[in-house]
Amino acid sequence: MAKQILDNSEGNDMEQLKRFADESQDVRPRKRRFHDVQPMTQYPTQDGDDENSNDNMLQRAGYIKEIKLTNFMCHANFSLRLGPRLNFIVGNNGSGKSAILTAITIGLGAKATTTNRGTSLKDLIKQGCNTSKIVIVLCNSGINRYEPTIYGKEIRIERTIRRGGQSGTFSIRSETNKEISSKKRDLEAILDYFSIPVTNPMCFLSQDAARSFLTASTPQEKHLHFMKGTLLEETKQNLESAVNTMVLSKNRLSILKENVGMLHKDFENAQTILTQLVSKNDWITHRRLLQGKHMWLVYQSNNQKLIAIRSRASTLTAKKQEYLNRISDAENKVERYLIQKEEAIKDVSKKLTDRQNIEADRSSLQIEIEKFRSKHAQLKQQRQITLDDLKSSEKAQVRTRRELAEAERRLQTQIGENETDSKEQLRKIRSEIEEHKNKRRPALLKHQDELDTQIASLRQDSEPSIEDFKKNIAKKKQELGEQNSSEDNLGNGFDKNMPLVRRKINERRNDFSSLPIGPIGYHVRVKTGYEHFAFLIQTHINPTLEAFVVKEVGDAVLLKEIFESCQLRKIPSVITHELQPFDYIRGKATSCLTVSDALAFDVPGLEFLLVDTNRMEKTVLAKSKKEGDYILREERPRNVNLVLALNNSNSGLHMALTAGSSMRLNNFQFAYNLKMKVGSNNQTFLKNEIRKQEQELEERKDEYNKQITDIRAQKEEISEEFSNSLKETKRLARLAEELEDKLNRRNNSDHIDALKESIAEEKEQLEQLKANLSSIEQKIGDLGLQLQPVKERYDSVTRKYQDACSAYEAARDLEQSISHKVDKCRANILETQRKISTVNDKRASCEAELSTMQSKCERQLEQTLQFCTEDEILCSDLPDSEEIILKEIRKIDENVRASERQLGMTQDEITKLCENSKRKYEISIEKYKELDVSLQKVHTALTLRQAALDLSIKGTRSDADIDFRISMKTRLGYSGSLSFANPGQLNVMVKTANDHDARNVDTLSGGEKSFSQIALLLATWLTMRSRIIALDEFDVFMDQVNRKIGTNLIIRRLGKDVKSDTQTIIITPQDIGKMANIDDSYVSIHKMKNPERHNQVSSV
């Protein structure tokens, strides 16, 4: 087989070569145009005026009218208007002259590195400012205007430089200050149109570039400057690159020719193999008939399947119709049931109305019966009150009779007693009663109040503490459970999203200069034996345990971004610290257990970080307040700042001595949820802490209950004593009454008469009460007689109400039964519809199968007819068994494969090979011819371009030589020429007034050599045809005489010479007005003020 004709890169080169050939067909050496007034641009002029008219040269568009600088280098607010021809910018060193040339190149799109004033545009911004702006106004009036309908008479180019954000943005505006574009490529189009090659170092010569050109010492350097400035070097390099591409393409075309030959051989071989295969057509014909017979048999079998599918489709259609009939019958039933339901609903409504009417009558009778019952209840109440009053009166009468008898008995048995003794005894009894009332019982009540206050105070002090213990125990149990169910034993002590933070830090470990350490608590452990100080230490250094440690500020910024992305409730502190060990033993507390002694660290450097941040080597641990007091007052160890003492299992103490040796104490609660490792295992530590706190809680409860029990026992004693005092007071009161009775018995006869009158009155009252009771009993009997007919009516209405309820329930049952039938019919309809949907799915599947089978049969028939017709099968003597047919086909295939093995390919492969070989050969020969023609065109075009380049180089050199001769003759007795005789060299030959023959410029004195180099620069500029040229400090190597002569030469050639329309900007520290004759119509002098004055300029 032939190789691949060309790879992708070769194809791309060929396409480029062909396009280049098409573009180069019309290339011919042209006569050099008159370049004195034509700009070096690829654009045609947009004005129809005569470009050779000398009157219009001074009005040609494209020169800089004005430049404005804001905060640029040494200029804060500077503006300068330039003339269209020769401009001198003069001033002292440091006044900002060179900054103007830098601003022009930067404003027109140059990079900062090309100015030799900085590596970045930001370096050009005035010190102390953040933004700088350059505005350059180009003239767009006169000949060769650029899109005047858009820009008008001026094109304003603005470039803004910023210290932050995007720097060096452009804005191209019209005469009306309307922004037309902000793209650099539009600026480049304008500069190219006006022929302002800002990147050409010979157009805008900075101090370094001017020094390099004016001091070029070898002919090779002079030649290189000349060729680069006139762009001849670039053109030559491009042409050489095109020639190399053409040579490479010719080599590839020779490879293509070899491939074409190989493809032709492949095509001939394929044709030979195909000819050999034709001899096997008899087997193929017989096989075709056998395959056709087999396909007819398959077609007939599929046709039978098609008939069966159609029968199944018909059955499904019939079943669907049966289901539709069922739905129709069910819908008719539903319609009948709905009519019955509507009548039943009307009947239910009627029965409900009847029941409600009867119920209203029943309710009114109930109200009437309730009135009777209420009246009956009132009468019964009156009867009971009357009975109670009657019984009370009888009892009062009995008491009065008994009192009368007792009074009569006393009167009969009264004896004389000592009245003085009775009065003394009565006085003593009354004194004891006052003692009980005013002294003993108030004292008991006061004592009882004190005990109540003690109970309240005890509860206020103990119960919150007990509740805190319970909460702390619950928290520890919860923390223990979470640690048992989690691999991260400390995860519960920090933010819930802290595992996510640690995972993200690990994922972004390559973004850090060194992996952060944290939280620090994960790397700190309380040593075995000091577990009882764990919460005391943790509370003291808690902020540090939550912090992270990084080595660099950039790592800290990245870590805080991770904190924010994980949405932590509290952002941990980040410590930027280099973990380095140091010796802190001298500053460590002596002869005491410190925090540093109780801690161990996974990362050794963390120990020294905690020494720096928490002074843990000066913090002493104590088991109690007493021990802490002893350490501070008695032992007085050196280097101790603070003592941490255990107060109880929930709190600790900060202890320190003040300057006056007084103890300063600060009680604090422990920070629970472990944030560091404790002992050998955090779970074991928590279990021990929970057991200790539960034991302490039980002890506190027992002590609290014991105190409460003692106080309650005292209260019971006081209550019993108070009760005894009340009893004694009552006993003494009875004795006092008896004594008073004895002293008052002289009035007993009057008392007996009063009792007799009371008995008579009580008898009358009893008679009246009995009469009232009899009247009430009569009213109760009458009320019963009135109630009887009402009750009978109520019983009758109640029976009617029960009948109405039964009728309503029966009507409602009927309505519900009909509704049930309707629901059942509708459910049957839905079920039947589901069956129809199933039948539709089956029918659709059957139709799809029918369509597939029918199309399959049609395709098989079509394919079968391609092999043979049914008549051919019937006429031929072929077996009817499918098995025998397949057996004979396999036999023929074996014979054909044996033949193909001899040829090495199958029949289809041979046919395709022949077709592909023919197509590839035809394509390759056509492509070869096409590329060969293109290469011929390219060769012709490159030959013509080389001739054109040689002619252009010759003409440019001739123009430069002529201009150099003219410039040298402006000085009396001087002449010179430019010699390009040696390839790659430019020899400047000068003859002074004292010379007989011309000699090399390098042999001249400094001033004469600089004058000659100025003439060479003017000759180079002439051939460049740039619209704007600039030169910084051209006279730096000249003496005063040659400087004056050189200045006059520049003024004459660039100012008065009407053939030149180039705008020239020359920067010099010399006072040009004193050195040369100035013609104001051609030359503008701009004097810069001293740098310490306001940044202004004056024009002469």
HELIX and SHEET records of a PDB file:
HELIX    1   1 ASN A    8  GLU A   23  1                                  16    
HELIX    2   2 ASN A   54  GLN A   59  5                                   6    
HELIX    3   3 LYS A   97  GLY A  107  1                                  11    
HELIX    4   4 ALA A  112  THR A  115  5                                   4    
HELIX    5   5 LEU A  121  LEU A  124  5                                   4    
HELIX    6   6 PRO A  148  TYR A  151  1                                   4    
HELIX    7   7 LYS A  184  PHE A  194  1                                  11    
HELIX    8   8 GLN A  207  LEU A  214  1                                   8    
HELIX    9   9 PRO A  219  GLY A  229  1                                  11    
HELIX   10  10 LEU A  232  VAL A  278  1                                  47    
HELIX   11  11 ASN A  281  THR A  413  1                                 133    
HELIX   12  12 GLU A  419  GLU A  435  1                                  17    
HELIX   13  13 HIS A  436  ARG A  440  3                                   5    
HELIX   14  14 ARG A  441  SER A  485  1                                  45    
HELIX   15  15 GLY A  491  GLY A  493  5                                   3    
HELIX   16  16 MET A  498  GLU A  507  1                                  10    
HELIX   17  17 ARG A  509  ASP A  511  5                                   3    
HELIX   18  18 ILE A  520  HIS A  523  5                                   4    
HELIX   19  19 GLU A  531  PHE A  533  5                                   3    
HELIX   20  20 ALA A  534  HIS A  540  1                                   7    
HELIX   21  21 ASN A  542  GLU A  546  1                                   5    
HELIX   22  22 VAL A  553  SER A  565  1                                  13    
HELIX   23  23 ILE A  585  GLY A  587  5                                   3    
HELIX   24  24 VAL A  595  ALA A  598  1                                   4    
HELIX   25  25 PRO A  604  ASN A  614  1                                  11    
HELIX   26  26 MET A  616  LYS A  618  5                                   3    
HELIX   27  27 LYS A  625  TYR A  630  1                                   6    
HELIX   28  28 ILE A  631  GLU A  635  3                                   5    
HELIX   29  29 ASN A  682  LEU A  743  1                                  62    
HELIX   30  30 ARG A  745  ASN A  747  5                                   3    
HELIX   31  31 ASN A  748  PHE A  867  1                                 120    
HELIX   32  32 GLU A  870  CYS A  875  1                                   6    
HELIX   33  33 GLU A  882  LEU A  903  1                                  22    
HELIX   34  34 GLN A  907  LYS A  969  1                                  63    
HELIX   35  35 VAL A 1001  THR A 1003  5                                   3    
HELIX   36  36 GLY A 1006  MET A 1024  1                                  19    
HELIX   37  37 GLN A 1040  ILE A 1051  1                                  12    
HELIX   38  38 ARG A 1052  LYS A 1056  3                                   5    
HELIX   39  39 ILE A 1072  LYS A 1074  5                                   3    
SHEET    1   A 6 HIS A  75  ARG A  81  0                                        
SHEET    2   A 6 ILE A  64  PHE A  72 -1                                        
SHEET    3   A 6 THR A 131  CYS A 139 -1                                        
SHEET    4   A 6 GLU A 154  ARG A 162 -1                                        
SHEET    5   A 6 THR A 169  ARG A 173 -1                                        
SHEET    6   A 6 GLU A 179  SER A 181 -1                                        
SHEET    1   B 6 PHE A 204  LEU A 205  0                                        
SHEET    2   B 6 ILE A1028  ASP A1032  1                                        
SHEET    3   B 6 GLN A1063  THR A1068  1                                        
SHEET    4   B 6 LEU A  86  VAL A  90  1                                        
SHEET    5   B 6 VAL A1083  MET A1088  1                                        
SHEET    6   B 6 VAL A1097  SER A1099 -1                                        
SHEET    1   C 3 LEU A 599  PHE A 601  0                                        
SHEET    2   C 3 VAL A 524  VAL A 526 -1                                        
SHEET    3   C 3 LYS A 677  VAL A 678  1                                        
SHEET    1   D 2 PHE A 548  VAL A 550  0                                        
SHEET    2   D 2 VAL A 574  THR A 576  1                                        
SHEET    1   E 4 THR A 619  ALA A 622  0                                        
SHEET    2   E 4 LEU A 642  ASN A 648  1                                        
SHEET    3   E 4 SER A 651  LEU A 657 -1                                        
SHEET    4   E 4 MET A 663  GLN A 669 -1                                        
SHEET    1   F 3 SER A 975  SER A 979  0                                        
SHEET    2   F 3 ASN A 987  LYS A 991 -1                                        
SHEET    3   F 3 ARG A 999  ASN A1000 -1                                        
END                                                                             
